[in-house]
Amino acid sequence: MSDHEIDVALLERASAIVAVATELGIKVKGNVGQCFNTRQHQDANEPPTLFFNTAKNTFFCKVCPEVRGSVIDLVCQRQGWDRDQAIAWLAHRREFDLLTRKLYHGKGRKKS
């Protein structure tokens, strides 16, 4: 899948932000997690400040004004990647999910 074939809006809707955050190693409980901005959050035992809006598929930290945005922004900020790298990673993740779903839940499975 090349970058010009990727529907970014569809990719954002198809990438649940809490699932992506968890895959990126962010500790999430419900819709709240530990912020990954270590400059502002040096104490690992502080209360969670990262909030996820699953209806809008967005996030924000109530302490760090620069830590907020869409699921693509989450990948960029957490991984230190540019937008194209984040989109490519999310696209690969989605393609893998679709192939796995087809393999295990598709009509084309062979019966043993």
C-alpha distances in whole Angstrom, upper triangle without the diagonal:
4,7,8,7,7,11,13,16,14,12,16,18,16,16,20,22,24,22,20,23,24,21,22,26,27,30,30,33,33,31,33,32,33,32,30,32,34,36,37,37,39,41,39,41,41,40,37,36,32,32,29,29,27,27,26,23,25,27,30,33,36,37,35,34,31,29,28,25,22,19,17,21,22,19,20,24,24,22,23,19,18,16,13,13,14,11,9,11,12,8,8,12,11,9,11,14,13,13,16,18,17,19,22,22,21,23,23,24,27,30,32
4,6,6,7,11,12,16,15,13,16,19,17,18,22,23,26,24,21,24,26,23,23,27,28,31,31,34,34,32,34,32,33,32,30,31,34,35,37,37,39,41,39,42,41,41,37,36,32,32,29,29,28,28,26,24,25,27,30,32,36,37,34,33,30,29,27,24,21,20,17,20,21,19,19,23,23,21,22,18,16,14,11,12,13,11,8,12,12,9,10,14,13,12,15,17,16,17,20,21,21,22,25,26,25,27,26,28,31,34,36
4,5,5,9,9,13,13,12,14,17,16,17,20,21,24,23,20,22,25,22,22,25,27,30,30,33,32,30,31,30,31,29,28,29,31,33,34,35,37,39,37,40,39,38,35,33,30,29,27,27,26,26,24,22,22,24,27,30,33,34,31,30,27,25,24,21,18,17,14,17,19,16,16,20,21,19,19,15,14,11,8,10,11,8,7,11,11,9,11,14,14,13,16,18,18,19,21,23,23,25,27,28,27,29,29,30,33,37,39
4,6,8,10,13,13,13,15,18,18,18,22,23,26,25,22,25,28,25,25,29,30,33,33,35,35,32,34,33,34,32,31,31,34,36,37,37,40,42,40,43,42,41,37,36,32,32,29,28,27,27,25,23,24,26,29,32,35,36,33,32,28,28,26,23,20,19,16,19,21,19,19,23,24,22,22,19,16,14,11,13,14,11,11,14,14,12,14,17,16,15,19,20,19,20,24,24,24,26,29,29,28,30,29,32,35,38,40
4,6,9,12,11,11,14,16,15,17,21,22,25,24,21,25,27,24,25,28,29,32,32,34,33,31,33,33,34,32,31,32,35,37,38,38,40,42,40,43,42,41,37,36,32,31,28,28,26,26,24,22,24,26,29,32,35,37,34,33,30,29,27,23,20,19,17,20,22,20,20,24,25,23,24,20,18,15,13,15,15,11,11,14,13,10,12,15,14,13,16,18,16,17,21,21,21,23,26,25,24,26,26,28,31,35,37
4,6,9,8,7,11,13,12,13,17,18,22,20,18,21,23,21,21,25,26,29,28,31,30,28,29,29,30,29,28,29,32,34,34,35,37,39,37,39,39,37,33,32,28,27,24,24,22,22,20,18,20,23,25,29,32,33,31,29,27,25,23,20,16,15,13,16,18,16,17,21,22,20,21,18,16,13,11,13,12,8,9,12,10,7,10,13,11,11,14,15,14,16,19,20,20,22,24,24,23,26,26,28,31,34,37
4,6,5,6,9,10,11,12,16,17,21,20,18,21,23,22,22,26,26,29,28,30,28,26,28,28,30,29,28,29,33,34,34,35,37,39,37,39,38,36,33,31,27,26,23,22,20,20,18,16,18,21,24,27,30,32,30,28,26,24,22,18,15,14,13,16,18,17,18,21,22,22,22,19,17,14,13,15,13,10,11,14,11,9,13,14,12,13,16,16,15,18,20,20,20,23,25,24,24,26,27,29,32,35,38
4,5,5,6,9,10,10,14,14,18,18,15,18,21,20,19,23,23,26,25,27,26,23,25,25,27,25,24,26,29,30,31,31,34,35,34,36,35,33,29,28,24,23,20,19,18,17,15,13,15,18,20,24,27,29,26,25,22,21,18,15,11,11,9,12,14,14,14,17,19,19,19,16,14,11,10,13,11,7,10,12,10,9,13,13,12,13,17,17,16,19,21,21,22,25,26,26,25,28,29,31,34,37,39
4,5,5,6,9,10,13,14,17,17,16,18,21,20,21,24,23,26,24,26,25,22,24,25,27,25,25,26,30,31,31,31,34,36,34,36,34,32,29,27,23,21,18,17,15,15,12,11,13,16,20,23,26,28,26,24,22,21,18,14,11,11,10,13,15,15,16,19,20,21,21,19,17,13,14,16,14,11,13,15,12,12,15,15,13,15,18,17,17,20,22,21,23,26,27,26,25,28,29,31,35,37,40
4,5,5,6,9,11,13,17,16,15,18,20,19,20,24,23,26,24,26,24,22,24,25,27,26,26,28,31,33,33,33,36,37,35,36,35,33,29,28,24,22,19,17,15,15,13,12,15,18,21,25,28,30,28,27,25,23,20,16,13,12,12,15,16,16,18,20,21,22,23,20,19,16,15,17,14,11,13,14,11,10,14,13,10,12,16,14,14,17,19,18,19,22,23,22,22,24,26,27,31,33,36
4,5,5,6,10,11,15,14,12,15,17,16,17,20,20,23,22,24,23,20,23,23,25,24,23,25,28,30,30,30,33,34,32,34,33,31,27,26,22,21,18,17,15,15,13,11,13,16,20,23,26,28,26,25,23,21,18,15,11,9,9,13,14,13,15,18,18,18,20,17,16,13,13,13,11,8,10,11,7,7,10,10,8,10,13,12,12,15,17,17,18,21,22,21,21,24,25,27,30,33,35
4,5,5,8,9,12,12,11,13,16,15,16,19,18,21,19,21,20,18,20,20,22,21,21,22,26,28,27,27,30,31,29,31,30,28,24,23,19,17,14,13,12,12,10,8,10,13,16,20,23,25,23,22,20,18,15,11,8,6,7,10,11,11,13,15,16,17,18,16,16,12,13,14,11,9,12,12,8,10,13,12,10,13,16,14,15,18,19,19,21,23,24,23,24,27,28,29,33,35,38
4,6,7,9,12,12,12,15,17,17,18,21,20,22,20,21,19,17,20,20,23,22,23,25,28,30,30,29,32,33,31,32,31,29,25,24,20,18,14,13,10,10,9,7,10,14,17,21,24,26,25,24,22,20,17,14,10,9,11,13,14,14,17,19,19,20,22,20,20,16,17,18,15,13,15,15,11,12,15,13,11,14,16,14,14,18,19,18,20,23,23,22,22,25,27,28,32,34,36
4,6,9,12,11,11,14,15,15,16,19,19,21,19,21,19,18,20,21,23,23,23,26,29,31,31,30,33,33,31,32,31,29,26,25,21,19,16,15,12,12,12,10,13,16,19,23,26,28,26,26,24,22,19,16,12,10,11,15,15,14,17,19,19,20,22,20,20,17,17,17,14,12,14,13,9,10,12,10,8,11,13,10,11,14,15,14,16,19,19,18,19,22,23,24,28,30,33
4,6,9,8,7,10,12,11,13,16,15,18,16,18,17,15,17,17,20,19,19,22,25,27,27,26,29,30,27,29,28,26,22,22,18,17,13,13,10,12,11,8,11,13,17,20,23,25,23,23,21,19,16,14,10,7,9,12,11,11,14,16,15,16,19,17,18,15,16,15,12,11,12,11,7,9,11,9,7,11,12,10,12,15,15,15,17,20,20,20,21,24,25,26,30,32,34
4,6,5,6,9,10,11,12,15,14,15,13,15,13,12,14,15,17,18,18,21,24,27,26,25,27,28,25,26,26,23,20,19,16,14,10,10,7,10,10,7,9,11,15,18,21,23,22,22,21,18,15,13,10,8,11,13,11,12,15,16,16,17,20,19,20,17,19,18,14,14,16,14,10,13,14,11,10,14,15,12,14,17,17,16,19,21,21,20,22,25,27,27,31,32,34
4,5,5,6,9,10,10,13,11,13,11,13,12,10,11,12,14,14,15,17,20,23,22,21,24,24,22,23,22,20,16,16,12,11,7,8,7,10,9,6,7,8,12,14,17,19,18,19,17,14,12,10,8,5,9,10,8,10,13,13,13,15,17,17,18,16,18,17,13,14,16,14,11,14,16,13,13,17,17,15,17,20,20,19,22,24,24,24,25,29,30,30,34,36,37
4,5,5,6,9,10,11,9,10,7,9,8,7,9,9,12,13,14,17,20,23,22,20,23,22,20,21,20,18,14,14,11,10,7,9,7,11,12,8,9,9,12,14,17,19,19,20,19,15,14,13,11,9,12,13,10,12,15,15,13,16,18,19,20,19,21,19,16,17,19,16,13,16,17,14,15,18,18,16,18,21,20,20,23,25,24,24,26,29,31,31,34,35,37
4,5,5,6,9,10,10,11,9,11,11,10,12,12,14,15,16,19,21,24,24,22,24,24,21,22,22,21,17,18,14,13,11,12,10,14,14,11,12,12,16,17,20,22,22,23,21,18,16,16,13,10,13,14,12,12,15,16,14,15,19,19,20,19,20,18,15,16,17,14,11,14,15,11,12,15,14,12,15,18,16,16,20,21,20,20,23,26,28,27,30,32,33
4,5,5,6,9,9,11,10,13,13,12,13,12,14,14,14,17,19,22,22,21,23,23,21,23,22,21,17,17,14,14,11,13,12,15,14,10,11,11,14,16,20,21,20,21,19,16,14,13,11,8,10,11,8,8,12,13,11,12,15,15,17,15,16,15,11,12,14,11,9,12,13,9,11,14,14,12,15,18,17,17,21,22,22,22,24,28,29,28,32,33,35
4,5,5,7,5,8,8,11,12,10,10,9,10,10,10,14,16,19,19,17,19,20,17,19,19,17,14,14,10,11,9,12,12,15,15,11,11,10,12,13,17,18,17,18,17,13,13,13,11,8,11,11,8,8,11,11,9,11,14,15,17,16,18,16,13,15,16,13,12,15,16,13,14,18,17,16,19,21,20,21,24,25,25,25,28,31,32,32,35,36,38
4,5,5,5,6,6,10,11,11,11,9,11,12,12,16,17,21,20,18,20,20,17,18,19,17,14,15,12,13,12,14,14,17,17,14,14,13,15,16,19,20,20,21,20,16,16,16,15,12,14,15,11,11,15,14,11,13,16,17,20,19,21,18,15,17,18,15,13,17,17,13,15,18,17,15,19,21,19,20,23,24,23,24,26,30,31,30,33,35,35
4,5,7,10,10,13,15,15,15,13,14,14,13,17,19,22,22,20,22,22,19,21,22,21,18,18,15,16,14,17,16,19,19,15,16,15,18,18,22,23,22,23,21,18,18,17,16,12,13,15,11,10,14,14,11,11,15,15,18,18,19,16,13,15,15,12,11,14,13,10,13,15,14,13,17,18,17,18,21,22,21,23,25,29,29,28,31,33,34
4,6,9,11,14,16,15,15,12,12,12,10,13,15,18,19,17,19,20,17,19,20,19,16,17,14,15,14,17,17,20,19,16,15,14,16,16,20,20,19,20,18,15,15,16,14,11,12,13,9,8,11,11,7,8,12,13,15,16,17,14,12,14,15,11,11,15,14,12,15,17,16,16,19,21,20,21,24,25,25,26,28,32,32,32,34,36,37
4,6,9,12,15,15,14,10,10,11,9,13,14,18,18,16,17,17,14,16,17,17,14,16,13,15,15,18,18,22,21,18,17,15,16,16,19,20,19,21,19,16,17,18,17,14,15,15,12,11,14,13,9,10,14,15,19,19,21,18,15,18,19,15,15,19,18,15,18,21,19,18,22,23,22,23,27,27,26,28,30,34,34,33,36,37,38
4,6,10,12,12,10,7,7,8,7,11,12,16,16,13,15,15,12,14,14,14,11,12,10,12,12,15,16,19,19,16,15,12,13,13,16,16,16,18,17,13,14,16,15,13,15,14,10,11,14,12,9,11,14,16,19,19,21,19,16,19,20,17,16,20,20,17,19,22,21,20,24,25,24,25,28,29,28,29,32,35,36,35,38,39,40
4,7,10,10,8,5,6,9,9,13,14,17,17,14,15,14,11,12,13,12,9,11,10,11,12,16,16,20,20,17,16,14,15,14,16,17,17,20,19,16,16,18,18,16,18,17,14,15,17,15,12,15,18,20,23,23,25,23,20,22,23,20,19,23,23,20,21,25,23,22,25,27,25,26,29,30,29,30,32,36,37,36,39,40,40
4,6,7,6,4,7,10,11,15,16,20,18,16,18,16,13,14,14,12,9,11,9,9,9,13,13,16,17,15,14,12,13,13,15,17,17,19,19,16,16,17,17,15,18,17,14,15,18,16,14,17,20,21,24,23,25,23,20,22,24,20,19,22,23,19,21,24,23,21,24,26,25,25,28,29,28,28,31,35,36,35,38,39,40
4,6,6,6,9,12,15,18,19,22,20,18,20,18,15,14,14,12,9,11,10,10,10,13,13,16,18,16,16,14,15,15,16,18,19,21,22,18,18,19,19,17,21,20,17,19,22,20,18,20,23,25,27,27,29,27,24,25,27,24,22,25,26,22,23,26,25,23,26,28,26,26,30,30,29,29,32,35,37,36,39,39,40
4,6,8,12,14,17,20,22,24,22,20,22,21,18,18,17,14,11,13,11,9,9,11,10,13,15,14,14,13,15,15,16,19,20,22,22,19,18,18,18,17,20,20,17,19,22,21,19,22,25,26,28,27,29,27,24,25,27,24,22,25,26,22,22,26,25,22,25,28,26,25,29,30,28,28,31,34,36,35,38,39,40
4,7,11,12,15,18,20,23,20,19,21,20,18,18,17,13,10,11,8,6,5,7,8,11,12,11,11,9,11,12,13,16,17,18,19,16,14,15,15,14,17,17,14,17,20,18,17,20,23,24,25,24,26,25,22,23,25,23,20,23,25,21,21,25,25,22,25,28,26,25,29,30,29,29,31,35,36,36,39,40,42
4,7,9,12,15,17,19,17,15,18,17,15,14,13,10,6,7,6,5,6,9,11,14,15,13,12,9,10,10,11,13,15,16,17,14,13,15,15,15,18,17,14,17,19,17,16,19,21,23,25,24,27,25,22,24,26,23,21,25,26,23,23,27,27,24,27,30,28,28,32,33,32,31,34,38,39,39,42,43,44
4,6,9,12,14,16,15,12,15,14,12,12,11,9,5,6,5,6,8,12,13,17,17,14,13,10,10,9,11,13,13,16,16,12,13,15,15,14,17,16,13,15,17,15,13,16,19,21,23,23,25,24,20,22,25,22,20,24,25,22,23,26,26,24,27,29,28,28,32,33,31,32,34,38,39,39,42,43,44
4,6,9,10,13,11,9,11,10,8,9,8,8,5,6,6,9,11,15,16,20,19,17,15,12,11,9,11,11,12,15,15,12,13,16,17,16,18,16,13,15,17,14,12,15,17,20,22,23,25,23,21,23,25,22,21,25,26,23,25,28,27,26,29,31,30,30,34,35,34,34,37,41,42,41,44,45,46
4,6,8,10,9,7,10,11,10,11,10,10,7,6,5,9,11,15,17,20,19,17,14,10,9,7,9,9,9,12,11,8,10,13,15,15,16,14,11,13,14,11,9,13,14,17,19,20,23,21,19,21,24,21,20,24,25,23,24,28,27,26,30,32,31,31,35,36,35,36,38,42,43,42,45,47,48
4,6,9,9,8,10,11,10,13,12,13,10,10,9,12,14,17,19,22,21,18,15,12,11,9,12,11,10,13,12,9,11,14,15,15,15,13,10,11,12,9,7,10,11,14,17,18,21,19,17,20,21,19,19,23,23,21,24,27,26,26,29,31,30,31,34,35,34,35,38,41,42,41,44,46,47
4,6,6,6,8,11,11,14,13,14,12,11,10,14,16,19,21,24,22,20,17,13,12,9,12,10,8,11,9,8,11,14,16,16,17,14,11,13,12,9,8,11,11,15,17,18,21,20,18,21,23,21,21,25,26,24,26,29,29,29,32,34,33,34,37,38,38,39,41,45,45,45,48,50,50
4,5,5,5,9,9,13,12,14,13,12,13,16,19,22,24,27,26,23,20,17,15,12,14,12,10,14,13,11,15,18,20,20,20,17,15,16,15,12,11,13,13,17,19,21,24,22,21,24,26,23,24,28,28,26,29,32,31,31,34,36,35,36,39,40,40,41,43,47,47,47,50,51,52
4,6,7,10,12,15,14,16,15,14,14,18,21,24,26,29,27,25,22,18,16,13,14,11,10,13,12,12,15,19,21,21,21,18,17,18,17,13,13,15,14,18,20,22,25,24,22,26,27,25,26,30,30,29,31,34,34,34,37,39,38,39,42,43,43,44,46,50,50,50,53,55,55
4,6,9,11,13,11,13,12,11,12,16,19,22,24,27,25,24,20,17,14,10,11,8,7,11,11,11,14,18,21,21,22,18,17,19,18,14,14,17,16,20,22,23,27,25,23,27,29,27,27,31,31,30,32,35,35,34,37,39,39,39,43,44,43,44,46,50,51,50,53,55,56
4,6,7,9,8,10,10,9,11,15,18,21,23,26,25,23,20,17,14,11,12,9,9,13,13,12,15,19,21,21,22,19,17,19,18,15,14,17,17,21,23,24,27,26,24,27,29,26,26,30,31,29,31,34,33,33,36,38,37,38,41,42,41,42,45,48,49,48,51,53,53
4,6,9,9,12,12,13,14,18,21,24,27,30,29,27,24,20,18,14,15,12,13,16,17,15,19,22,24,24,25,22,19,21,21,17,16,18,18,22,25,27,29,27,26,29,31,28,28,32,32,30,33,36,35,35,38,40,38,40,43,43,43,44,46,50,51,50,53,54,54
4,5,6,9,11,12,14,18,21,24,26,30,29,27,24,21,19,15,16,13,14,18,19,17,20,24,26,25,26,24,21,22,23,20,18,20,21,25,27,29,32,30,28,31,33,30,30,34,34,31,34,37,36,35,39,40,39,40,43,43,42,44,46,50,51,50,52,53,54
4,6,9,9,11,13,16,19,23,24,28,28,25,23,20,18,15,16,14,15,19,20,17,20,23,24,23,25,23,20,21,22,19,16,19,20,24,27,28,31,28,26,29,31,27,28,31,31,29,31,34,33,32,36,37,35,36,40,40,39,40,43,47,48,46,49,50,50
4,7,9,11,14,17,20,23,25,28,28,26,24,21,19,16,16,15,17,21,22,19,21,24,26,25,27,25,22,23,25,22,19,22,24,27,30,31,34,31,29,32,33,30,30,34,34,31,33,36,35,34,37,39,37,38,41,42,40,41,44,48,49,47,50,51,51
4,6,9,12,14,18,21,23,26,26,25,22,18,16,13,13,12,14,18,19,17,19,22,24,24,26,24,21,23,24,20,19,22,23,26,29,30,33,31,28,31,33,30,30,34,34,31,33,36,35,34,37,39,38,38,42,42,41,42,45,48,50,48,51,52,53
4,6,9,12,15,18,20,23,23,22,20,16,15,12,11,11,14,17,19,16,18,21,23,22,25,23,20,22,24,20,19,22,24,27,29,29,32,31,28,30,32,30,29,32,33,30,32,35,34,33,36,38,36,36,40,41,39,40,43,46,48,47,50,50,51
4,6,8,11,15,17,20,20,18,16,13,11,9,9,10,12,15,16,13,15,17,19,19,21,19,16,19,20,17,16,19,21,24,26,26,29,27,24,27,29,26,25,29,29,27,28,32,31,29,32,35,33,33,37,38,36,37,39,43,44,44,47,48,49
4,6,10,13,16,19,18,17,14,10,8,5,6,7,9,11,13,10,11,15,17,17,19,17,14,17,19,16,15,19,20,22,24,24,27,26,23,25,28,25,24,28,29,27,28,31,31,29,32,35,34,34,37,38,37,38,40,44,45,45,48,49,50
4,7,10,13,16,15,13,11,7,6,4,7,8,9,11,12,9,9,11,13,13,16,14,11,14,16,13,12,16,17,20,21,21,24,23,20,22,24,22,21,24,25,23,24,28,27,26,29,31,30,30,34,35,34,34,37,40,42,41,45,46,47
4,7,9,12,12,11,9,6,5,6,8,11,11,12,13,10,9,11,12,12,16,14,12,15,17,15,14,18,20,21,22,21,24,24,20,22,25,22,20,24,25,23,23,27,27,25,28,31,30,29,33,34,33,33,35,39,40,40,43,45,46
4,6,9,9,7,6,4,7,9,11,14,14,15,15,12,9,10,10,10,13,13,10,14,16,15,14,18,19,20,21,20,23,22,18,19,22,20,18,21,23,20,20,24,24,22,24,27,26,26,29,31,30,30,32,35,37,37,40,42,43
4,6,6,6,5,6,9,11,13,16,16,16,17,14,11,10,10,10,14,14,12,16,18,17,17,20,22,22,23,21,23,23,20,20,23,21,18,21,23,21,20,24,25,22,24,28,27,26,29,31,30,29,31,34,36,37,40,42,44
4,5,5,7,8,12,15,16,20,20,19,19,16,13,12,11,10,14,15,13,16,18,18,18,21,23,23,23,21,23,23,19,19,22,20,17,19,21,19,18,21,22,19,21,24,24,22,25,28,27,26,28,31,33,33,37,38,40
4,6,8,11,14,17,18,22,22,21,21,18,15,13,12,12,15,16,16,18,21,21,21,23,25,25,25,22,24,25,21,20,23,22,19,21,23,21,19,23,24,21,22,26,25,24,26,29,28,27,28,31,33,34,38,39,41
4,5,9,12,15,17,20,20,18,18,16,12,10,8,10,13,13,13,16,18,18,19,21,23,22,22,19,21,22,19,18,21,20,17,19,22,20,19,22,24,21,22,26,26,25,27,30,30,28,30,32,35,35,39,41,43
4,7,11,14,17,19,18,18,17,14,11,9,6,6,10,11,10,13,15,15,16,18,20,19,19,17,19,19,15,15,18,17,14,16,19,17,16,19,20,18,20,23,23,22,25,27,27,26,28,31,33,33,37,38,41
4,7,11,13,16,15,14,13,11,7,5,5,6,9,9,8,12,13,13,14,17,18,18,18,16,18,19,15,15,19,18,15,18,20,18,18,22,23,21,23,26,26,25,28,30,30,29,31,34,36,36,40,42,44
4,7,10,12,11,11,11,8,5,6,7,8,11,9,8,11,13,11,12,15,16,17,18,16,20,19,16,17,20,19,16,20,22,20,20,24,24,23,25,28,28,27,30,32,32,31,33,37,38,38,42,43,45
4,6,9,8,8,8,6,4,7,9,11,13,10,9,13,14,11,12,16,17,18,19,18,21,21,18,19,23,21,19,23,25,23,23,27,27,26,28,31,31,31,34,36,35,35,37,40,42,42,45,47,49
4,5,5,7,8,6,6,10,13,14,16,13,11,15,15,12,13,16,17,19,20,20,23,23,20,22,25,23,22,25,27,25,26,29,30,28,31,34,33,33,36,38,37,37,39,43,44,44,48,49,50
4,6,7,10,9,9,13,15,17,19,16,15,18,19,16,16,20,20,23,23,23,27,26,23,25,28,27,25,29,31,28,29,33,33,32,34,37,36,36,40,41,40,40,42,46,47,47,51,52,54
4,6,9,9,11,14,17,19,20,17,16,19,19,15,16,19,19,22,23,24,27,27,24,26,29,27,27,30,32,30,31,34,35,34,36,39,38,38,42,43,42,43,45,48,50,49,53,54,55
4,6,5,8,12,15,17,18,14,13,16,16,12,13,17,16,19,20,20,24,23,21,24,26,25,24,28,29,28,29,32,33,32,35,37,37,37,40,42,41,42,44,47,48,48,52,53,55
4,6,7,10,14,16,17,13,13,17,16,13,15,18,17,19,19,19,23,23,21,23,26,25,24,27,29,28,29,32,33,32,35,38,37,38,41,42,42,42,44,47,49,49,52,54,56
4,6,9,12,14,14,10,11,14,12,9,12,15,13,15,15,16,19,20,17,20,23,22,21,25,27,26,27,30,31,30,33,35,35,36,39,40,40,41,42,46,47,47,50,52,54
4,7,10,12,12,9,8,11,10,7,9,13,12,14,15,15,19,18,16,18,21,20,19,22,24,23,24,27,28,27,30,32,32,33,35,37,37,37,39,42,43,44,47,49,50
4,7,9,10,7,7,11,11,9,11,14,14,15,15,14,18,18,15,17,20,19,18,21,23,22,22,26,27,26,28,31,31,31,34,35,35,35,37,40,42,42,45,47,49
4,7,8,5,7,10,10,9,12,14,14,14,14,12,16,16,13,14,18,17,15,18,21,20,20,23,24,23,25,28,29,29,31,33,33,33,34,38,39,40,43,45,47
4,5,5,6,9,10,10,12,14,15,14,14,11,14,15,11,12,15,15,12,15,18,16,16,20,21,20,22,25,25,25,27,30,30,30,31,34,35,36,40,42,44
4,5,5,6,9,10,11,12,14,13,13,11,13,13,9,10,13,12,9,12,14,13,13,16,18,17,19,21,22,22,24,26,27,27,28,31,32,33,36,38,40
4,5,5,6,9,10,11,12,10,10,7,9,10,6,7,10,10,8,11,13,13,13,16,17,17,19,22,22,23,25,27,28,28,29,32,33,34,37,39,41
4,5,5,6,8,10,10,9,9,8,11,11,8,10,13,12,11,14,17,16,17,20,21,21,23,25,26,26,29,30,31,31,32,36,37,37,41,43,45
4,5,5,6,8,10,10,11,10,13,12,9,11,14,12,11,15,16,15,16,19,20,19,22,24,24,25,28,29,29,30,31,35,36,36,39,41,43
4,6,5,6,8,7,9,8,11,9,6,9,11,9,8,12,13,12,14,17,17,17,20,22,22,23,26,27,28,28,30,33,34,34,37,39,41
4,6,6,5,5,6,6,9,8,6,9,11,10,11,14,15,15,17,19,20,21,23,25,25,27,29,30,31,32,33,36,37,37,40,43,44
4,6,5,7,9,10,13,11,9,13,15,13,14,17,18,18,19,22,23,23,26,28,28,29,31,33,33,34,35,39,39,39,43,45,46
4,6,8,11,12,14,12,10,13,15,13,13,17,17,16,19,21,21,21,24,26,26,27,30,31,31,32,34,37,38,38,41,43,44
4,5,9,11,12,10,8,12,13,11,12,16,16,15,18,20,20,21,24,25,25,27,29,30,30,32,33,37,37,37,40,42,43
4,7,10,12,10,9,13,14,13,14,17,18,18,20,22,23,24,26,28,28,30,32,33,34,35,36,40,40,40,43,45,46
4,7,8,6,6,10,11,10,12,15,15,16,18,20,20,22,24,25,26,28,30,31,32,33,34,38,37,38,41,43,44
4,6,5,6,9,10,11,13,14,16,17,19,20,21,23,25,26,27,29,31,32,33,34,35,38,38,39,42,44,46
4,5,5,6,9,10,11,12,14,15,16,18,20,21,22,24,26,27,28,30,32,32,32,36,36,37,40,43,44
4,5,5,6,9,10,10,12,14,15,16,18,20,21,22,24,26,27,28,30,31,31,34,34,35,38,41,43
4,5,5,6,9,10,11,12,14,15,16,18,20,21,22,24,26,27,29,30,30,33,33,34,37,39,41
4,5,5,6,8,10,11,12,14,15,16,18,20,21,22,24,26,27,28,28,32,32,32,36,38,40
4,5,5,6,9,10,10,12,14,15,16,18,20,21,22,24,26,26,26,30,30,31,34,37,38
4,6,5,6,9,10,10,12,14,15,16,18,20,21,22,24,25,25,28,28,29,32,35,36
4,5,5,6,9,10,11,12,14,15,16,18,20,21,23,24,24,28,27,28,31,34,35
4,5,5,6,9,10,10,12,14,15,16,18,20,21,22,22,26,26,27,30,32,34
4,5,5,6,9,10,10,12,14,15,16,18,20,20,20,24,24,25,28,31,33
4,5,5,6,9,10,11,12,14,15,16,18,19,20,23,22,23,26,29,30
4,6,5,6,9,10,11,12,14,15,17,18,18,22,22,22,25,28,29
4,5,5,6,9,10,10,12,14,15,16,16,20,20,21,24,27,29
4,5,5,6,9,10,11,12,14,15,15,18,18,19,22,25,27
4,5,5,6,8,10,10,12,14,14,18,17,17,20,23,24
4,6,5,6,9,10,11,11,12,16,17,17,20,22,24
4,5,5,6,9,10,10,10,14,14,15,18,21,23
4,5,5,6,9,10,9,13,12,13,16,19,21
4,5,5,6,8,9,13,13,12,15,17,19
4,5,5,5,7,11,11,11,15,17,19
4,6,5,4,8,8,9,12,15,17
4,6,6,9,8,7,10,13,15
4,6,9,9,7,10,12,14
4,7,8,8,11,12,15
4,5,6,10,12,15
4,6,9,11,14
4,6,9,13
4,6,9
4,6
4
